[in-house]
Amino acid sequence: MSFIDDDRPQKKVAHEIGCDLSTLSVDELRARVELLKAEIVRIEAEAASKTSTRSAAESLFRS
């Protein structure tokens, strides 16, 4: 039996811009890159959604 409880929530990987990267392994660095790529996709999707909504509102008021 282990003292470590496997049912505990795992700490979510986070990245702080400008943090010290020298202590991270290659695998950890690659995980950070994937995390940041996913965040870029999420941000771009939100920006596109807002642009679409704004364009629709502007066309409504122009009519």
C-alpha positions as semicolon CSV with decimal commas, in nm:
position;residue;x (nm);y (nm);z (nm)
1;M;0,000;0,000;0,000
2;S;0,128;0,344;-0,092
3;F;0,115;0,659;0,115
4;I;0,053;0,859;-0,201
5;D;-0,316;0,890;-0,277
6;D;-0,361;0,845;-0,653
7;D;-0,711;0,994;-0,635
8;R;-0,579;1,336;-0,541
9;P;-0,618;1,598;-0,814
10;Q;-0,298;1,650;-1,007
11;K;-0,144;1,996;-1,005
12;K;-0,229;2,164;-1,332
13;V;0,071;2,259;-1,542
14;A;0,092;2,634;-1,576
15;H;0,335;2,863;-1,745
16;E;0,426;3,209;-1,633
17;I;0,569;3,432;-1,904
18;G;0,933;3,511;-1,829
19;C;0,982;3,236;-1,571
20;D;1,316;3,056;-1,532
21;L;1,326;2,768;-1,780
22;S;1,667;2,634;-1,680
23;T;1,523;2,400;-1,417
24;L;1,282;2,227;-1,657
25;S;1,352;1,902;-1,839
26;V;1,319;1,869;-2,215
27;D;0,987;1,686;-2,167
28;E;0,861;1,962;-1,940
29;L;0,965;2,226;-2,193
30;R;0,785;2,041;-2,472
31;A;0,475;2,014;-2,252
32;R;0,488;2,391;-2,195
33;V;0,513;2,451;-2,571
34;E;0,203;2,236;-2,629
35;L;0,022;2,415;-2,348
36;L;0,103;2,753;-2,500
37;K;0,006;2,641;-2,852
38;A;-0,332;2,528;-2,720
39;E;-0,375;2,861;-2,543
40;I;-0,295;3,051;-2,863
41;V;-0,562;2,851;-3,049
42;R;-0,812;2,926;-2,771
43;I;-0,732;3,299;-2,776
44;E;-0,751;3,320;-3,156
45;A;-1,089;3,144;-3,152
46;E;-1,222;3,392;-2,896
47;A;-1,090;3,687;-3,098
48;A;-1,254;3,549;-3,414
49;S;-1,582;3,504;-3,228
50;K;-1,575;3,860;-3,101
51;T;-1,488;3,993;-3,446
52;S;-1,780;3,800;-3,594
53;T;-2,019;3,931;-3,330
54;R;-1,898;4,287;-3,381
55;S;-1,935;4,262;-3,760
56;A;-2,289;4,131;-3,721
57;A;-2,378;4,416;-3,486
58;E;-2,227;4,677;-3,717
59;S;-2,417;4,542;-4,018
60;L;-2,741;4,549;-3,817
61;F;-2,697;4,916;-3,732
62;R;-2,598;5,009;-4,088
63;S;-2,924;4,873;-4,230
